[in-house]
Amino acid sequence: MQRMLFSPLHIRDITLRNRIVVSPMLTYSAERGHVNDWHLAHLAQFAAGGAGLVFMESTKVDPAGCSTPRDTGLWKDDFIVPLKRITELIKRNGAVAGIQLGHSGRKARRSVPWEGRVPMAHCPGVDRGEEWELVGPSAIPHDPKYAVPREMTRDDIREVAEAWGEAARRANEAGFDVVEIHGAHGYLIHQFLSAASNQRTDEYGGSLENRMRLAVEVARQVRKYWPEGKPLFFRVSAVDETGWTIEDSIALAKVLRANGVDVIDCSSGGMSDGAVASECAPAYGYQVPYARQIRAGADIMTMAVGMIVHSDHADDIVNTGSADLVALGRELLHNPHWPIDAAQKLGVESPFSGIPRAYAYFLEKRSKSNFGTPSTFQTGMRDDKGGE
Ligand SMILES: Cc1cc2nc3c(=O)[nH]c(=O)nc-3n(C[C@H](O)[C@H](O)[C@H](O)COP(=O)(O)O)c2cc1C
C-alpha cells in the first residue's frame, strides 16, 4: 500500500527516503565539544532503523553557547574529521545526515540533566578552560536561579552570526546534507525574538522586525556558506510562555523563507523552567496544529514534532497536509527501529527496502513467518526457526 509517510521528499538537491526524522536530541556525551564512538553508534542506529533524516543533537557554534560542558561543538576545524565518520555511516545506512546548530545564550552553563540541570556558578569554559561568560540580548537572567548574562554588543552579535555561518561550512565539509538552525526553546535566537528577554533599544530590539533581525542574519550567514543545493531547516518555538504568538511565528517563517530557509521545525516553549510536561500533560501530537498553521500561513514546508508515537497518526499528519515531515524524539530512543515497525504496521509494500541488507534479509523472512503471534508461543507452531 502507498503511504505518504513512506513517500520520498525532495528538498533542493537532497532526497529523503521517507518523512520520518530523528529529532535533534542532546546526549551530553562529548568531551570539550568532541564527538566519540558513543555519537557514532547512537546516530548510526537510527539510520539502520529506517529513518529518512537523522539529526545530530544541538551542536554549538561557540563554546560559550554550550548548554552543558558535555555538548558537542563545531566552532573549530578540528571537529570536522571525527564528524565525517558519523555522516558516512548514516549515509551508508540509507539516511540523510543532518545537524542542528545552536547557541544557548543566557541558558548556557548548566549541569547535565542527571546532575540536576542546575545553573553552574563561575567555571572554566568548555574549550580552553577560559572563564565561561554568559551572554544574551539583555542583562536579564532566564530565571532568578540563573546568572545575569552580559548584554551582547553589536560586534558580539555580528560575530555570533558569523560563527553560525562558519559552523555551517564545517558541517558541509563533515558531510552533513541538512542543517537546522536552533531558534527555539529559550536559547539565544529565541531570546532575541521574545520581547521579555530582549529589551534592547538598538536595531536588534523593540519592534518584531528588529527582534527577528538576529534570526534573519543567522539564516543569511548560514546560506552564505551552506551549499545552494542543500536544505536549511529552522526550529521555532511556535508559541511560548512570554507572549510570542503563532502569528509572530508565521511572520518569522515568511521572512526566513525569503532568506533561504526551506523547512520550519515547529516546537514550542522553553522560555520558562516551570512549564513542563508534568504540569500540563501534552497530548499526542500537541504541537501538530502549529505545523499546520505555519505551513498554511507562510506557504513553507513544516516538520511536526512532539509526542508522535503511533504510525497511523504520523501517516495522518503528513497525509492531511499538517506537515511535510514528522520528527520523533523519545519514541525513537525507545525503539530506534520505529520506522521499520511503522512500515509493517501501515502495510507498506517492501517495508524493508532501503535498510541495511544485514537486517532486511532476516526481517523479511521473519515477517513471512508467524513469528510473534501470541498463539505461536503457546502452540509451538513457529514455521521459521531462524536458520543460522
Ligand atoms: C534527551 C533529549 C534531548 C533533546 N535535545 C534537543 C536538542 O538538542 N535540540 C532540540 O531542538 N530539541 C531537543 N530536544 C527536544 C526534542 O527534539 C523533541 O522536540 C521533543 O523531545 C518532543 O518530541 P518527542 O515527544 O518525540 O520526544 C531533546 C529532547 C530529549 C528527550
The ligand as a MOL file (V3000), in Angstrom:
LIG
                    3D

  0  0  0     0  0            999 V3000
M  V30 BEGIN CTAB
M  V30 COUNTS 31 33 0 0 0
M  V30 BEGIN ATOM
M  V30 1 C 17.0640 13.6980 25.5540 0
M  V30 2 C 16.5210 14.8480 24.7590 0
M  V30 3 C 17.3830 15.7780 24.2100 0
M  V30 4 C 16.8920 16.8410 23.4320 0
M  V30 5 N 17.7760 17.6910 22.8200 0
M  V30 6 C 17.3190 18.6080 21.9360 0
M  V30 7 C 18.2050 19.3360 21.1210 0
M  V30 8 O 19.4210 19.1140 21.1130 0
M  V30 9 N 17.6660 20.2790 20.3040 0
M  V30 10 C 16.3170 20.4950 20.2180 0
M  V30 11 O 15.8870 21.3600 19.4640 0
M  V30 12 N 15.4620 19.7660 20.9510 0
M  V30 13 C 15.9170 18.8100 21.7680 0
M  V30 14 N 15.0360 18.0000 22.4230 0
M  V30 15 C 13.5960 18.0770 22.0840 0
M  V30 16 C 13.2730 17.0320 21.0010 0
M  V30 17 O 13.9540 17.3000 19.8060 0
M  V30 18 C 11.7610 16.9650 20.7220 0
M  V30 19 O 11.3630 18.1930 20.1860 0
M  V30 20 C 10.9490 16.6860 21.9890 0
M  V30 21 O 11.5170 15.6150 22.7240 0
M  V30 22 C 9.4960 16.3480 21.6540 0
M  V30 23 O 9.4340 15.2070 20.8140 0
M  V30 24 P 9.0970 13.7240 21.4030 0
M  V30 25 O 7.7830 13.8490 22.1410 0
M  V30 26 O 9.0030 12.8690 20.1780 0
M  V30 27 O 10.2110 13.3300 22.3170 0
M  V30 28 C 15.5020 16.9680 23.2280 0
M  V30 29 C 14.6370 16.0380 23.8160 0
M  V30 30 C 15.1170 14.9820 24.5530 0
M  V30 31 C 14.1520 13.9670 25.1120 0
M  V30 END ATOM
M  V30 BEGIN BOND
M  V30 1 1 1 2
M  V30 2 1 2 3
M  V30 3 2 2 30
M  V30 4 2 3 4
M  V30 5 1 4 5
M  V30 6 1 4 28
M  V30 7 2 5 6
M  V30 8 1 6 7
M  V30 9 1 6 13
M  V30 10 2 7 8
M  V30 11 1 7 9
M  V30 12 1 9 10
M  V30 13 2 10 11
M  V30 14 1 10 12
M  V30 15 2 12 13
M  V30 16 1 13 14
M  V30 17 1 14 15
M  V30 18 1 14 28
M  V30 19 1 15 16
M  V30 20 1 16 17
M  V30 21 1 16 18
M  V30 22 1 18 19
M  V30 23 1 18 20
M  V30 24 1 20 21
M  V30 25 1 20 22
M  V30 26 1 22 23
M  V30 27 1 23 24
M  V30 28 2 24 25
M  V30 29 1 24 26
M  V30 30 1 24 27
M  V30 31 2 28 29
M  V30 32 1 29 30
M  V30 33 1 30 31
M  V30 END BOND
M  V30 END CTAB
M  END
